[in-house]
Amino acid sequence: MSYICEMNPNQSPPPDNHLVWAILSTVLCCLPLGIVAIIKSSKVDQLWYQGHYDAARKAAADAKKWSIYSALSIALILVVYFAFIVLMLFFQGVSNF
């Protein structure tokens, strides 16, 4: 038995679920925050076709938000890492004199 989901012609398409960004942020950035983004993005289409339009829009916005948080977290981690390296090199250079 196959189910065909027909869209009402007056109904707009579902919002972008940002699944690609969620997966990329999970693989390339921060795993825990990316997983949250994937979970939120996977709910968008399901909620939309169940008729929960506001919840689907909120899930799409949350997926985007968590993907951004994941990308920013890796940037923050890299800044802290390089600051630590610079400080260690500075203190190593000071101790040699």
Buried (B, 14 or more C-beta within 10 A) or exposed (E): EEEEEEEEEEEEEBBEBBBEBBBBBBEEBBEEBBBBBBBBBBBBBBBBEEEBBEBBBBBBBBBBBBBBBBBBBBEEEEEEEEEEEEEEEEEEEEEEE
